């Protein structure tokens, strides 16, 4: 069983590399087999349809993006401040640009999910879980703002990552400078949310 889980993960990783390199049109079971270096037909044995393959990639990519718990613990132990928010967002940028092919694959999956309801459900669930985790960290750490401010940072970061990892507008600004501006302009001056509020809604 453990070997099957490992093989499935390896095939999904190969699929993510294919998706990042060739786009959704180039993602086939045979292409995954070739990328993984396994016999033809292996990927189709694990993922019986294209929807099943895409769904597996949608689940695997979030496993690959999972944050380091030790890093989160170290950040969470610090005193609440805008600097802590900035460092947390910088960690997100570092984590998602360290393996650019993964983030490009995520862009491809989000576009493909527009046309595939099953993939939209799987990917949507994982994206929303990531957002809720960010809100939980933000509120538990006593940082300024709550769910709304975290959503604003998500929207801003999506645009930054798209520019960093695809065709850029070449505005010439440093990514660290941009992250600092996101935090100072979107979060500064906002009161912390109540820790007891699971949605991170601003305190009354």
C-alpha positions in Angstrom: 0.0 0.0 0.0 2.8 2.4 1.0 4.5 1.7 -2.3 1.3 2.5 -4.3 1.0 5.8 -2.4 4.6 6.7 -3.3 4.1 5.7 -6.9 0.9 7.7 -7.1 2.7 10.8 -5.7 5.6 10.3 -8.1 3.3 10.1 -11.0 1.4 13.2 -9.9 4.7 15.1 -9.5 5.6 14.1 -13.1 2.2 15.3 -14.2 2.8 18.7 -12.6 6.1 19.0 -14.4 4.4 18.2 -17.7 1.6 20.6 -17.0 4.0 23.4 -16.2 6.2 22.7 -19.2 3.5 22.1 -21.9 0.2 23.4 -20.5 -3.0 21.5 -20.2 -3.0 20.4 -23.9 0.3 18.6 -23.4 -0.9 16.7 -20.3 -1.6 13.1 -21.3 -1.2 9.8 -19.6 1.6 8.9 -22.0 3.4 12.2 -21.3 3.2 11.5 -17.6 4.6 8.0 -18.1 7.5 9.4 -20.2 8.3 12.1 -17.6 8.2 9.7 -14.7 10.3 7.1 -16.6 7.7 4.3 -16.2 6.2 1.9 -18.7 3.4 3.1 -20.9 0.0 2.6 -19.3 1.2 3.1 -15.7 -0.4 6.5 -15.3 -3.7 5.3 -16.7 -3.7 2.4 -14.2 -3.6 4.9 -11.4 -5.7 7.7 -13.0 -8.4 6.1 -15.2 -9.5 9.3 -16.9 -8.2 12.8 -17.6 -10.5 14.2 -14.9 -9.0 11.7 -12.4 -5.5 12.8 -13.5 -6.2 16.5 -13.1 -7.9 15.9 -9.8 -4.9 14.1 -8.5 -2.7 17.0 -9.6 -5.0 19.4 -7.8 -4.6 17.5 -4.6 -0.9 16.9 -4.9 0.1 20.4 -5.7 -1.2 21.6 -2.3 0.7 18.9 -0.5 3.8 20.2 -2.3 3.0 23.8 -1.3 2.5 22.9 2.4 4.4 25.3 4.7 7.2 24.2 7.0 5.6 23.7 10.5 8.8 24.8 12.2 8.9 28.1 10.2 5.2 28.7 11.1 5.9 28.0 14.8 8.8 30.4 14.8 6.7 33.1 13.1 3.8 32.5 15.4 6.0 32.9 18.5 6.9 36.5 17.6 5.1 39.6 18.9 2.3 40.8 16.6 3.5 43.5 14.2 3.4 44.7 10.6 6.9 43.3 10.3 5.6 39.8 11.2 2.9 40.1 8.6 5.5 41.2 6.1 7.8 38.3 6.9 4.9 35.8 6.7 4.0 37.1 3.2 7.6 37.0 2.2 7.7 33.4 3.3 4.7 32.7 1.0 6.6 34.3 -1.9 9.8 32.4 -1.2 7.8 29.1 -0.9 5.9 29.6 -4.2 8.9 30.9 -6.2 11.4 28.4 -5.0 9.9 25.9 -7.4 8.4 28.1 -10.1 7.2 25.1 -12.1 4.8 24.3 -9.3 3.2 27.7 -9.3 2.9 27.7 -13.1 1.2 24.3 -12.9 -1.2 25.8 -10.4 -2.0 28.6 -12.8 -2.7 26.0 -15.5 -4.9 24.0 -13.1 -7.0 27.1 -12.1 -7.6 27.9 -15.7 -8.5 24.3 -16.5 -10.9 24.2 -13.5 -13.0 26.8 -15.2 -14.0 24.2 -17.7 -14.0 21.1 -15.5 -16.5 21.1 -12.5 -14.9 18.1 -10.8 -11.4 19.7 -10.9 -13.0 23.0 -9.7 -14.4 21.3 -6.7 -11.2 19.6 -5.7 -9.0 22.6 -6.4 -11.5 25.0 -4.8 -11.6 22.9 -1.7 -7.8 23.0 -1.3 -7.5 26.7 -2.2 -10.1 27.6 0.4 -8.4 25.4 3.0 -5.2 27.2 2.4 -6.9 30.6 2.8 -8.6 29.5 6.0 -5.2 28.3 7.4 -3.8 31.7 6.6 -6.7 33.4 8.4 -6.2 31.1 11.4 -2.5 31.9 11.6 -3.2 35.6 11.2 -5.8 35.7 13.9 -4.0 33.4 16.3 -0.9 35.5 16.1 -2.9 38.6 17.0 -1.9 40.4 13.7 -3.8 43.5 12.5 -7.0 42.7 10.5 -8.7 39.4 9.8 -10.3 37.5 7.0 -10.8 40.5 4.8 -7.3 41.7 5.0 -5.9 38.2 4.4 -8.1 38.0 1.3 -6.7 41.3 0.1 -3.2 40.0 0.5 -4.2 36.8 -1.4 -5.5 38.8 -4.3 -2.4 41.0 -4.3 0.0 38.1 -4.1 -1.8 36.2 -6.9 -1.0 39.2 -9.2 2.6 39.4 -8.0 3.2 35.7 -8.6 1.6 35.9 -12.0 4.0 38.7 -12.9 7.1 37.1 -11.4 6.6 33.7 -13.0 5.0 34.5 -16.4 5.4 37.4 -18.9 6.1 40.4 -16.7 5.1 44.0 -17.1 8.8 44.7 -16.1 7.9 47.6 -13.8 11.4 47.3 -12.2 10.3 47.1 -8.6 11.9 44.6 -6.1 9.6 41.9 -4.9 10.5 42.5 -1.3 9.6 46.2 -1.7 6.3 45.2 -3.3 5.5 42.8 -0.4 6.2 45.5 2.2 4.0 47.9 0.3 1.2 45.4 0.2 1.3 44.9 3.9 1.7 48.6 4.9 -1.1 49.7 2.6 -3.6 46.9 3.1 -3.1 46.0 6.7 -1.6 49.0 8.6 -4.0 50.7 11.0 -6.5 47.8 11.0 -7.5 46.4 14.4 -6.7 42.7 15.1 -9.6 40.3 14.7 -11.0 38.4 17.8 -9.1 35.1 18.2 -12.3 33.4 19.0 -13.8 34.3 15.6 -13.1 31.4 13.2 -13.6 33.6 10.1 -11.2 36.2 11.4 -13.9 38.9 11.1 -12.8 42.3 12.5 -13.6 43.0 16.1 -16.6 45.1 16.8 
